[in-house]
Amino acid sequence: MYYSNRHHTSNTIKSINFEIVMNKAIEIFEGERVSNYDKFVIDYFPSYSFVMQNCAVLISEYLNTKLKPKILVVGCGTGNEVKQLLDYNGDWMIDACDPSEEMINKAKSKLSNYANLNLAHSGVEELDKSNLYDAATLFLVLHFISDDGAKLDLLREIGSRLEVGAKFLLFDICGTKNEIEENFDILRQLFPKKWCSEEIELRRERMLKTLNTIDENRTLELLELAGFVKPVKWHQSFLVRSWILTKA
């Protein structure tokens, strides 16, 4: 989330809001973190647009075998992947949720002309377990969740709402601390010139010491424990990696 004023940047990063949901700390996006998100995420993750543009293609062959395929988008944010999915096939049925009311409101505005869509201000754990889906996505969410059982809980909550054989797309920051540090120091050369050095250092500090990032082996371990099989890593770029998996 880019902020041009150095003083404002520091205050914004320090004033991140957390809410307790099911006894777990969930980071809630508010204010300029919401309004600036769509621009920031492209600047911070150079391959973000590539992943968004191809997420529908990766699950289309499987979903085309379903009469009325249903997709669950967890932590939908401002609705970017929802838009890509519905632009690819407007007949797909999508339920999307996010714990940030401001994010959901922005998604509702962005997606106001789309049908076959339900946007919920909630966590996935609040959704009806009897409503099963043929696919799900979790994009840039897992690194906010502590690896004290909460990451596994989230993945299990998603898995419990999927049909056997359903496809699961995961896109997240991933790597050892050393990998993340090395990649960040290379990636910073590509950041917009208007980002001041203080802001970049604050983000580097946050990436290395605040976010709950895990490495690839731990990610795959949690996915297996949550009931996901046949992981295929289809994309990796700087700080992020992407997998497609199947619900066992």
Secondary structure by P-SEA (a helix, b strand, c coil): cccccaaaaaaaaabbbbbbcccbbbbbbccccccaaaaaaaaaccaaaaaaacccccaaaaaaaccbbbbbbccccccaaaaaaaaacccbbbbbbbccaaaaaaaaaaacccccbbbbccccccccccccccbbbbccccccccccaaaaaaaaaaaaaccccbbbbbbcccccaaaaaaaaaaacccccccccaaaaaaaaaaaccccccccaaaaaaaaaaacccccccccccccbbbbbbbcc
